Amino acid sequence: MASPVVSEKFRAVVCRHCSKPIRVPGLVSRKEIEFQGLTDSGDIHYHLISRVFNVRCRSCERESVYSINQIVDYPFALAASAADRKSAAL
């Protein structure tokens, strides 16, 4: 049985306050894909898609408004090994 392919990146915006990545919710990702699919600015649906969203940073607990254009691919941080965690606990 083959294991599923795991992406090494996730979609995020950078927190304006602490500069840490904030994962973008699935609803916002779907809006981003829909917005990128529309190219005709004369289309009424083009103007009805919200291009901004609020999201709260889990690190600093502050909320801010971000634009769909600010979403970037952010690499996953490497998890600390078990030995590193044990030495940090001591």
ChimeraX attribute file (.defattr): number of C-alpha atoms within 10 A of each C-alpha:
attribute: neighborCount
match mode: 1-to-1
recipient: residues
	/A:1	3
	/A:2	4
	/A:3	5
	/A:4	6
	/A:5	6
	/A:6	6
	/A:7	8
	/A:8	11
	/A:9	12
	/A:10	16
	/A:11	16
	/A:12	19
	/A:13	23
	/A:14	17
	/A:15	21
	/A:16	14
	/A:17	13
	/A:18	12
	/A:19	12
	/A:20	15
	/A:21	21
	/A:22	19
	/A:23	19
	/A:24	18
	/A:25	12
	/A:26	10
	/A:27	8
	/A:28	17
	/A:29	15
	/A:30	11
	/A:31	16
	/A:32	19
	/A:33	11
	/A:34	12
	/A:35	18
	/A:36	12
	/A:37	10
	/A:38	13
	/A:39	9
	/A:40	10
	/A:41	9
	/A:42	8
	/A:43	10
	/A:44	9
	/A:45	11
	/A:46	17
	/A:47	13
	/A:48	9
	/A:49	13
	/A:50	13
	/A:51	15
	/A:52	15
	/A:53	13
	/A:54	11
	/A:55	18
	/A:56	14
	/A:57	20
	/A:58	13
	/A:59	13
	/A:60	12
	/A:61	10
	/A:62	13
	/A:63	14
	/A:64	12
	/A:65	11
	/A:66	17
	/A:67	13
	/A:68	19
	/A:69	11
	/A:70	10
	/A:71	19
	/A:72	16
	/A:73	13
	/A:74	16
	/A:75	13
	/A:76	11
	/A:77	8
	/A:78	7
	/A:79	8
	/A:80	8
	/A:81	8
	/A:82	9
	/A:83	9
	/A:84	10
	/A:85	11
	/A:86	9
	/A:87	8
	/A:88	8
	/A:89	7
	/A:90	5
